[in-house]
């Protein structure tokens, strides 16, 4: 059986970007993670050990967001790799990193990158 766990709206502050100012001032980011896994046994037995612990995924995102990067592509890849390593039972993973109000030459609400297998 294939099931999906979505964690949407992980809102964190980070210091990512190519501009020196972004490293000093930082900005708001949102991360969404979608994971496909067979959690049927966990659902039947009501056992967290048989599925994905949402808090662990949040902590992975938080830890990777704390490491400064020039590119959100790099941050997304680190989050993706860490989740895949931590939960090898995953069938599919999709990580979206959204940078809110990026410094550009005009009004832009957000930019995002997506990594998935």
VEXTORLUM-708007 format. One record per atom (N, C-alpha, C): atom name; x, y, z. Coordinates in Angstrom, 1 decimal, m for minus. Each point is the difference from the previous one (the first is absolute). Example, Ala and Ser with C-alpha at 12.3 -4.5 7.8 and 13.67 -1.06 7.14 Angstrom:
2
N  13.2  m5.7  7.8
CA  m0.9  1.2  0.0
C  0.9  1.2  0.0
N  m0.4  1.1  m0.7
CA  0.9  1.1  0.0
C  m0.8  1.1  0.8
% end
This chain:
117
N  0.8  m1.2  0.0
CA  m0.8  1.2  0.0
C  0.9  1.2  0.0
N  m0.4  1.0  m0.7
CA  0.7  1.3  m0.1
C  m0.8  1.1  0.7
N  0.6  0.7  0.9
CA  m0.6  1.1  0.7
C  0.9  1.2  0.0
N  m0.6  1.2  0.2
CA  0.8  1.2  m0.1
C  m0.1  0.8  1.3
N  1.1  0.5  0.5
CA  0.0  0.9  1.2
C  0.5  1.3  m0.6
N  m0.8  1.1  0.3
CA  0.4  1.3  m0.4
C  0.2  0.9  1.2
N  1.1  0.7  0.0
CA  0.3  1.0  1.1
C  0.1  1.3  m0.8
N  m1.0  0.9  0.2
CA  0.0  1.2  m0.7
C  0.1  1.2  0.9
N  0.7  1.0  m0.5
CA  0.1  1.3  0.8
C  1.0  m0.1  1.1
N  1.1  m0.6  m0.2
CA  1.1  0.1  1.0
C  0.6  1.4  m0.2
N  m0.3  0.9  0.9
CA  0.4  1.4  m0.1
C  1.3  0.2  0.8
N  1.1  0.3  m0.6
CA  1.2  0.2  0.6
C  0.7  1.3  m0.5
N  0.9  0.5  0.8
CA  0.8  1.2  m0.3
C  1.4  m0.5  m0.4
N  0.5  0.5  m1.1
CA  1.3  m0.4  m0.5
C  0.8  1.1  m0.6
N  1.3  m0.3  m0.2
CA  0.9  1.0  m0.5
C  0.7  m0.4  m1.3
N  m0.9  m0.3  m0.9
CA  0.5  m0.5  m1.3
C  m0.1  1.0  m1.1
N  0.9  m0.1  m0.9
CA  0.0  1.0  m1.2
C  1.4  0.4  m0.4
N  0.1  0.4  m1.2
CA  1.3  0.4  m0.5
C  0.4  1.4  0.4
N  m1.0  0.8  0.4
CA  0.4  1.4  0.5
C  0.5  m0.1  1.4
N  1.0  0.8  0.3
CA  0.6  0.1  1.3
C  m1.0  0.4  1.1
N  m0.9  0.9  m0.4
CA  m1.1  0.5  0.9
C  m0.9  m1.2  0.4
N  m0.3  m0.9  m0.9
CA  m0.8  m1.1  0.4
C  0.6  m0.9  1.1
N  1.3  0.0  0.0
CA  0.7  m0.8  1.1
C  0.0  0.7  1.3
N  m0.2  1.4  0.0
CA  m0.1  0.7  1.3
C  m1.4  0.1  0.4
N  m1.0  0.4  m0.9
CA  m1.3  0.3  0.4
C  m0.9  m1.3  0.0
N  0.2  m0.9  m0.9
CA  m0.8  m1.2  m0.1
C  m1.4  0.3  m0.6
N  m0.8  m1.1  0.0
CA  m1.3  0.1  m0.6
C  m0.9  m1.2  0.4
N  m1.3  0.2  m0.4
CA  m1.0  m1.1  0.3
C  0.0  m1.0  m1.1
N  m0.1  m1.3  0.4
CA  m0.1  m1.1  m0.9
C  m1.1  m0.9  0.5
N  m0.6  m0.7  m1.0
CA  m1.0  m1.1  0.3
C  0.5  m1.2  m0.7
N  m0.1  m1.2  0.7
CA  0.4  m1.2  m0.6
C  m1.2  m1.0  0.1
N  m0.2  m0.7  m1.1
CA  m1.1  m1.0  m0.1
C  0.7  m1.3  m0.3
N  m0.4  m1.1  0.7
CA  0.6  m1.3  m0.3
C  m1.1  m1.0  m0.2
N  0.1  m0.7  m1.1
CA  m1.0  m1.1  m0.3
C  0.8  m1.3  m0.1
N  m0.5  m1.0  0.8
CA  0.6  m1.3  0.0
C  m0.9  m1.1  m0.2
N  0.3  m0.9  m0.9
CA  m0.8  m1.2  m0.3
C  0.7  m1.2  0.7
N  m0.9  m0.7  0.8
CA  0.5  m1.1  0.7
C  m1.2  m0.9  0.3
N  0.2  m1.3  0.2
CA  m1.0  m0.9  0.4
C  m0.2  0.1  1.5
N  m1.0  0.7  0.5
CA  m0.2  0.1  1.4
C  m1.2  m0.8  0.5
N  m0.4  m0.9  m0.9
CA  m1.2  m0.8  0.4
C  0.1  m0.7  1.3
N  1.2  m0.7  0.3
CA  0.2  m0.7  1.2
C  0.0  1.0  1.2
N  0.6  1.2  m0.2
CA  m0.1  1.0  1.1
C  m1.4  0.4  0.3
N  m0.8  0.2  m1.1
CA  m1.4  0.4  0.2
C  m0.8  m1.1  0.8
N  0.3  m1.3  m0.3
CA  m0.7  m1.1  0.6
C  0.4  m0.1  1.5
N  1.3  0.1  0.2
CA  0.6  m0.3  1.4
C  0.1  1.3  0.8
N  m0.3  1.2  m0.6
CA  0.1  1.3  0.7
C  1.4  0.1  0.6
N  1.1  m0.2  m0.8
CA  1.3  m0.1  0.5
C  0.9  1.0  m0.8
N  0.5  1.0  0.6
CA  0.9  1.1  m0.6
C  1.2  m0.6  m0.6
N  0.5  m1.1  0.6
CA  1.3  m0.6  m0.5
C  m0.2  m0.6  m1.4
N  m1.2  m0.2  m0.5
CA  m0.3  m0.6  m1.3
C  m0.3  1.0  m1.1
N  0.3  1.3  0.3
CA  m0.3  1.1  m0.9
C  1.1  1.0  0.1
N  m0.3  1.2  m0.5
CA  0.9  1.1  0.1
C  m0.4  1.0  1.1
N  1.0  0.3  0.9
CA  m0.2  0.9  1.0
C  0.1  1.5  m0.5
N  m1.1  0.7  0.0
CA  m0.1  1.3  m0.6
C  1.0  0.9  0.7
N  0.2  m0.1  1.3
CA  1.0  0.8  0.7
C  1.4  m0.2  m0.5
N  0.3  m1.2  m0.3
CA  1.4  m0.2  m0.6
C  0.2  0.7  m1.3
N  m1.1  0.0  m0.8
CA  0.1  0.7  m1.3
C  0.2  1.5  0.2
N  m0.8  0.5  0.9
CA  0.1  1.4  0.4
C  1.4  0.4  0.5
N  0.6  m0.9  0.8
CA  1.3  0.3  0.6
C  1.1  m0.1  m1.1
N  m0.2  m0.8  m1.0
CA  0.9  m0.1  m1.1
C  0.0  1.3  m0.8
N  m1.2  0.5  m0.3
CA  m0.2  1.3  m0.7
C  0.6  1.1  0.8
N  m0.3  0.1  1.3
CA  0.6  1.0  0.9
C  1.5  0.0  0.0
N  0.6  m1.2  0.1
CA  1.4  m0.1  0.1
C  0.7  0.5  m1.3
N  m0.6  m0.5  m1.2
CA  0.6  0.4  m1.3
C  m0.2  1.5  m0.3
N  m1.1  0.5  0.5
CA  m0.3  1.5  m0.3
C  1.0  0.8  0.9
N  0.5  m0.5  1.0
CA  1.0  0.7  0.9
C  1.4  0.2  m0.6
N  0.2  m0.8  m1.1
CA  1.3  0.1  m0.7
C  m0.1  0.9  m1.2
N  0.8  1.1  0.1
CA  m0.1  1.0  m1.1
C  0.4  m0.6  m1.4
N  m0.8  0.4  m1.0
CA  0.3  m0.4  m1.3
C  m0.3  1.1  m1.0
N  0.7  0.1  m1.1
CA  m0.3  1.0  m1.0
C  m1.3  m0.3  m0.7
N  m0.2  m1.3  m0.3
CA  m1.2  m0.4  m0.8
C  m1.0  m0.8  0.8
N  m1.3  0.3  m0.2
CA  m1.0  m0.9  0.6
C  0.0  m1.4  m0.6
N  0.5  m0.1  m1.2
CA  0.2  m1.3  m0.6
C  0.9  m0.9  0.8
N  1.0  0.6  0.6
CA  1.0  m0.7  0.9
C  m0.7  m0.4  1.3
N  m0.8  0.9  0.5
CA  m0.7  m0.3  1.3
C  m1.0  m1.2  m0.3
N  m0.8  0.1  m1.1
CA  m1.0  m1.0  m0.3
C  0.7  m1.4  m0.2
N  1.1  0.0  m0.6
CA  0.7  m1.3  m0.3
C  0.5  m0.6  1.4
N  0.5  0.8  0.9
CA  0.4  m0.5  1.3
C  m1.1  m0.5  0.8
N  m1.2  0.7  m0.1
CA  m1.2  m0.5  0.7
C  m0.4  m1.4  m0.6
N  m0.1  0.0  m1.3
CA  m0.4  m1.2  m0.7
C  0.9  m1.2  0.4
N  1.3  0.2  m0.2
CA  1.0  m1.0  0.3
C  m0.1  m0.5  1.5
N  m0.2  0.9  0.9
CA  0.0  m0.4  1.4
C  m1.3  m0.8  0.3
N  m1.1  0.4  m0.6
CA  m1.3  m0.7  0.2
C  0.2  m1.4  m0.6
N  0.5  m0.1  m1.2
CA  0.2  m1.4  m0.6
C  0.9  m0.9  0.8
N  1.0  0.6  0.6
CA  1.0  m0.8  0.8
C  m0.7  m0.4  1.3
N  m0.7  0.9  0.6
CA  m0.6  m0.3  1.3
C  m1.2  m1.0  m0.1
N  m0.7  0.0  m1.1
CA  m1.2  m0.8  m0.2
C  0.2  m0.8  m1.3
N  0.8  m1.1  0.0
CA  0.3  m0.7  m1.3
C  m1.2  m0.8  m0.5
N  m1.1  m0.1  0.8
CA  m1.2  m0.7  m0.4
C  m0.9  0.8  m0.9
N  0.4  1.3  m0.2
CA  m0.8  0.9  m0.8
C  0.0  m0.5  m1.5
N  m1.2  0.1  m0.6
CA  m0.1  m0.4  m1.4
C  0.3  1.2  m0.9
N  m0.5  1.2  0.4
CA  0.2  1.2  m0.7
C  0.0  1.2  0.9
N  0.8  1.0  m0.3
CA  0.2  1.2  0.8
C  m0.1  1.2  m0.9
N  m0.7  1.0  0.5
CA  0.0  1.3  m0.7
C  0.2  1.1  1.0
N  1.0  0.8  m0.3
CA  0.3  1.2  0.9
C  m0.1  1.3  m0.8
N  m0.8  0.9  0.6
CA  m0.1  1.3  m0.6
C  0.5  1.0  1.0
N  0.9  0.9  m0.5
CA  0.5  1.1  0.9
C  m0.5  1.3  m0.7
N  m0.7  0.8  0.7
CA  m0.5  1.3  m0.5
C  0.6  1.1  0.8
N  0.6  0.9  m0.8
CA  0.6  1.2  0.6
C  m1.0  1.2  m0.2
N  m0.5  0.5  1.1
CA  m1.0  1.1  0.0
C  0.6  1.3  m0.2
N  m0.6  0.9  m0.8
CA  0.5  1.3  m0.3
C  1.5  0.1  m0.3
N  0.4  m0.7  m1.1
CA  1.4  0.0  m0.3
C  0.4  1.4  m0.5
N  1.3  0.4  0.2
CA  0.4  1.3  m0.4
C  0.3  m0.1  m1.5
N  m0.9  0.7  m0.8
CA  0.1  0.0  m1.4
C  m0.3  1.4  m0.5
N  0.1  0.2  m1.3
CA  m0.2  1.3  m0.6
C  m1.4  0.4  m0.2
N  m0.9  m0.6  0.8
CA  m1.4  0.2  m0.2
C  m0.8  m0.8  1.1
N  m1.3  0.3  0.1
CA  m0.8  m0.8  0.9
C  m0.2  m1.4  m0.3
N  0.5  m0.9  0.8
CA  m0.2  m1.5  m0.2
C  m0.3  m0.5  1.4
N  m1.1  m0.8  0.1
CA  m0.5  m0.5  1.2
C  0.9  m1.1  0.5
N  0.5  m0.9  m0.9
CA  0.8  m1.2  0.4
C  0.6  m0.6  m1.1
N  1.1  m0.7  0.2
CA  0.6  m0.9  m0.9
C  0.1  m1.4  0.7
N  0.0  m1.0  m0.8
CA  0.1  m1.4  0.6
C  0.8  m0.9  m0.9
N  0.5  m1.0  0.7
CA  0.6  m1.1  m0.7
C  m0.6  m1.3  0.5
N  0.0  m1.0  m0.9
CA  m0.6  m1.3  0.4
C  1.1  m1.1  m0.4
N  0.2  m0.9  1.0
CA  0.8  m1.2  m0.3
C  m0.8  m1.2  0.4
N  m0.1  m0.9  m1.0
CA  m0.8  m1.3  0.3
C  0.6  m1.1  m0.9
N  m0.2  m1.2  0.5
CA  0.4  m1.2  m0.8
C  m1.1  m0.6  m0.7
% end
